[in-house]
Amino acid sequence: MIPGPSEVDPEVLSVMARPVLPHYGSEWGQIHVETCNKLKRIFNTNQSVLLLPGPGNAAIDLAVGNLVEPGNKALNVLNGFFGGVFRNSIEMHGGKSIDIKADIGKAVSPDEIRHKLSEERDIKAVFAVHSETSTGVLNPVKEIGEICREFDVLYVVDTISSFSGIEVRMDDWNIDICIGYASKALGSVNGVVPVAISDRAWKVALHRRTPMRARFLNLQVWKKFIDEWGSWGHPFPSSMPCSVILALKRATELALEEGLENRYRRHYIAGKATRDGLRNLGFQIVPKEEEASSTITAARVPSDVDIGKLKGILNERFDILIAEMGALTGVKGIRIGHMGVTASVMYVIPTIAAIEVALAELGVDVKPGSGVAAAMDVFEKQYR
């Protein structure tokens, strides 16, 4: 029940047991195209999709490194650890990060972004995290996109912990680079990152004033391989984790078969049930309800609870793993992922029940069944 990697559907795992395919040739070329086209439906885009081998941080560096040149100003939404990752990347590529900050647990204000763009007209791009995984906050990326369109600046969004669990509409929201993910809400396996790139972002990357000091993450290099090697099924500048991509393809198919609106609703219900259950056990949910992510819940623990002992009981007694907030935010709290397979009554209720038992063992005065009852009430009402 951590916020990634998430549980993987058995159908997805079974795909990885197939014989390993070569990462080029007509068969692989068709699989690659089909996978990208299916992913476009989750991004809600008609733009291009790349499959980038590696972790989400590689995609962050690809987005920043291709758009931000030395001396460029970039506006960065900073209200959690992963907004800080964007900031670090911007600075490492020679850009100036102008941060729009919000306190831990709060979403940024679109008005502040509009004000800063009005104040500093030479900002090249805006960077934002959709679901801030460190705090469970959902940022207003749609509204930010409208402002970016108004000021004609590039817009990059990290949807790593929301992809396929919360709606994102790349084209409608004016997003130029949208970073998805495989092993969180989509429920696949880590090792490849889907990245959607607009025509405008491609144009900026291909006509830089200064050369990008990289090869693998350089979109100019990717474009060369797309143009020159794409016809024989190799539109990328490296080998590819084919088995992982086959898993990604099947996970994407399962998401589309479920129906994206159904999937978004399932994640919303699981998130609300988790939050209500924790509240009844004395936890303080970090974000306001209207700003809470549907895929991850962050909560401050009761003051007398030792988080290490709480996690230990859950793990050793119940085989349930949750995450902490402290290392990322300095806040004494826990993070629970309800994403992909685990956005379900079959996972949320046992987790809340186990937390009830753990609290009782730690000497906390809890009413037996109170957390489970609150969580079940959400499931029963929402599915009635």
N, C-alpha and C positions, 0 to 999 in steps of 0.2 A: 504493500500500500504506500510505497514511496512515489514521489512525482517523477518517475522515470529512472531506469527502464521499467516499463509496466509488464504485467502478465501478457503472454503471447497466446493467441488463439491456437489450438491444436492444428487447425487447418493450415495456418501460416507456418508452423513448425514443420509440418509434414512436407511442405514444398521444399524445404532446405535439405531433405534427405535424398532428393533426386540427384542423378549424376551431374557433376559440375560441367557447365557449358563454357566454351571459349567466349571471350568478350568481344568478338567480332564475327563477321559473316552474316549471311542473309537471315538465318534463324534468329541470331541475337539481335540484329538490327530491327527486326519486326517486333520482338519482345520489348526492346528499348522504347520504340515509338509508342507501342500500346500502353506501356507503363506511364510514360509522360502524358499521354492524352487522357488517361484516366485520372491522373493527379490534377490535371487542369480543372476538372470538375469540382474538386475539393477546394482548390484555390479560387474558383469562380473567375477564370481568366481565359482569354483567347491568345495570351502572350506565350512566349516560349518557356519551357521547363527544362532545367538541367538536373541530372542526377549526380551529385557531388560525393565521391567517396570520402569518408571521414566523419568526424563529429560535427556538432552544431557550431563549435567555435571556428571550424574551417569556413563554414558558410558566412559567419560574421566577418571574418577577414576578407573573404571574397567580395562581399558587398561593400565594405568600407574601402578596401584597397583599390577597387576599380573606379569608385566614384570620387573619393577624396584625394586630392593632390596636395603636396606640401604648400602650406599657407592658406588652404581653403578653410572657411568657417563651416561648422556643422552644428545644427541644433540637436541636442540629445535629451530625450526624456529620461530623467534619472530619479527613480523612486524605488530602487532595489538593486540587488547584486548584479543582475543581468543587464540592467541599464548601464552599470559600471563597466561591463565587458565591452559594450559599444564605445564608451568613453575611452577606455584604454586603447582600443584598436584605432580609433580616430587619431589619438595623439601619437601612437606608434607609426602611423603612416604620414606624420608631419602635419596633420590638420589641427585646427583649434576647436576644441569641444566647448560649445556654449550650452551649459546645462540648465534645463528647466526642471527644478527639483520639487519634490513633494515629500512630506514626512512618511516614515515607514507605515504602510497600511493604507495610504491614501493615493488615489489616482491623481494624475496631473490635470491642471485646468487648461482646456483649449484656449481660453481667453489669454492666458499667459503666453502661449505659443504665438497667438496672433499679435500680441503686443510686441514680443521680441522680434518677430519677422518684420513688423512695421518699423521698429527702431533700427534694426541692422539689415539693410537691404541687400548686402552682399553674401548672405548665407546661401550655401550651395545645396544643402540637403538636410532633411530632418530624419532622425532615427528614433524608433520607438519599439518597446517590447509590448506585445499584445497582452498576454497573460504573464505577469511578473512572477516567475516561479518561486522566488525567495520569500514572497509575502502574500501570495494568493490574490493579488489585486489585478483587476481587468482595466486596462487603460482605454480611453475613448479613441481608438484608432480610426474609426469612421469619421468622427468630427475633426480629428487632426488632418485626415486626408482632404477634407473639404477646404481646410485652411491652406494646405500645401498647394492645392489647385488654384486657389485665389491668388497666391503669391508666386506661382509658377516655380516651385522648388522641387527637387527630387525628394522622394519619400521611400524610406526603407523600414520594413516592419518584421520583427522577429515573432513568428507565431509558433515557436518551437513547442511550447507546452499547451497550445490551444488547437493545433492543427487537427482537424476532423472532429474535434469535440466541441468547438465553439465556432460559430459562423465567421468566415472571413470572405470578403468580396473584393478581390484584388483590383479588378478593373473599375468597378463602381466606386471604390474608395480611393482611387487615384494612387495606388501603391506601385512603385517602380521596381523594387526588389522585395519579394516576400519569401521568407525563409520558413519552410515547413519542417517536419521531423518524422522519423519512422517509429521510434520506440517509446513514444509517450501515448497520446490519445489515440493514435492510429493503431497501436498494438502490434507493431512489427518488431524487427530486430535492428539494433544499432549497427551502423557501418556505412550508411549512405543517407544523404540529406537532399530532399527535393527542394530546388530553388527556382522560383518563377521570376522571370526577368522581362521587363517591358521593353518595347522598341526604343523608347527614349533613353533608358538606362544603357542599352547596348550602344546607342549612338555616342553617349558621353564616354563610355569605356573605350570605344574604338578610336576616339579622336582626342585622347589626352594630350596635354601640352608636354608633360614629362613622362618618361617611361615608367611603368610599374616594375618595381624590383622583385619580380616573382615570375615563375613560369606556370606552375600547376594551378594557381588561383587567378591567373591572368586571363580575363575574358577575350583579349586579343588572340591568345594562344588557342583558347577553346573555339573561337570563331574560325580560325584557320583549319582546325580538325573537322569542324562541322562542314565546312565548305569542301575540303579536299578529301576527307576520308569518310564522310557521312554516307556516301553512296554504297559502301561495302560494309556498313554496320559498325563503324568505329568513329562516331562523332564526339570524341573526347580525347584528351591528351595523356591518358594513362591507362593502365589496366583497370578493370572494374570488378567489384565483388559480386559476381553474377548470382550466386545463391542467395545473397542478402537482397539483391534487387528482385529476384523471383518472389521472395517473402514479402517485400514491399508491394509488389504487384498484387499478390493475393490479398493482403491486408486492405489495400485500396479497393479491390473488388468487393470485399465483405462490407466495407463502409458504404459503398454505393448501393449494394444490395439491400442493406438495412434502410437506406434512405437518409439523406443528410439531415432533414428536419427532424426525423425520428431520433437520429443519433444525438443531435444537439439537445433535444428535449430530455433524452435519457441521461446525459451528462448533467444537465441543469438540475434534474430531480435528485440525482445521486449527491450532487454538491450541497443542495439545500438540506437533504436528509442528514448528511454528515455534520453540517454546521449546527443544525437544531439539536442533534444528539449530543454534540460536544457542549453546547451551551447549557443543556440540562445537567451536565456533569461538572459545571463550574469553570469551564474554559471560556476565555474571552476571544471571540473571533477577531482577527486582526483588521480586515477591511470592513467597511459598511456593507450591509447586505446587497445594496444596489451596485456596489463596485466589486463584488466577490467573483472570482473565477469559477467556472463550472467544472474545472478539471483538477483543481488543487485547493485544499483548505489549509490556511495557516491560523494557528490559535495559540494564545498565551496560556500557559498552564497555571493552575492554582499555585499560589506562592509557596505552599509547603510541600510541593511535589518535586522529587528528584527525577529529572528527565532521563538520566542514564538508567536509573532503576526501573522507571516506567517502560522504557524501550526494551530493557532486558527481560522483563516479565512477558511482554508481548512476543518477543522473539523466541525465547526459550520455552515458554509454556504453550504458546498458540501458533508459532511459526508465522507470525505477522511482523513485517518490518515497516516501521514508519521513519520519517526523517526529522531532523531538528532544524530550527531557524537560526540558532546562535552563531554558527560559523559564517553564515552569509549576512546576517543583519545585526548581530549583537543582542537580539531580543531572546528572552527565555521563552521558547515556544516550540511547538511541533508543527510538522507539515505532513498532511495526508493526501496522497494522490488518489483520485477517483477518476480514472481515465481508461479509455478502451474497454477491455474486458472487466476491469474492476469498478466501472461506473454502473454498479448493479446492486440490487438488494442482497444478492448472494455473497457479496464481498463487504459491503458497507455495514450491514447489521452484525456479522461476526466480529468486525473490527471494533464497533462501538461496545459490543458485549464484552470483548476482551479488555477494553480500556476500563470498563466498569469494574471488572474483577481485579485488574491491576491497581486501580485507585483504592479499592477496599483493602487489598493486601498492604498497601503503603500507608494505611491508617487514615485515609480521607473519608469523611462522613458523606457517603453517597446513598441515595435511595435506590435499592436494587431494582433494576429494570427501567429506571427513569430515562436514561439515555436512549436505550433501545426503543422504548415506547414513543419518544419524540421523533426518532428517525423513522420508525415504522409508520407513524401518522402521516408523514410526508409522502412516503411511497403509496400508502393506501388511498390518500386523497387525490394524488396526482394521476394515479392509474385507474381510478374509479370510473 
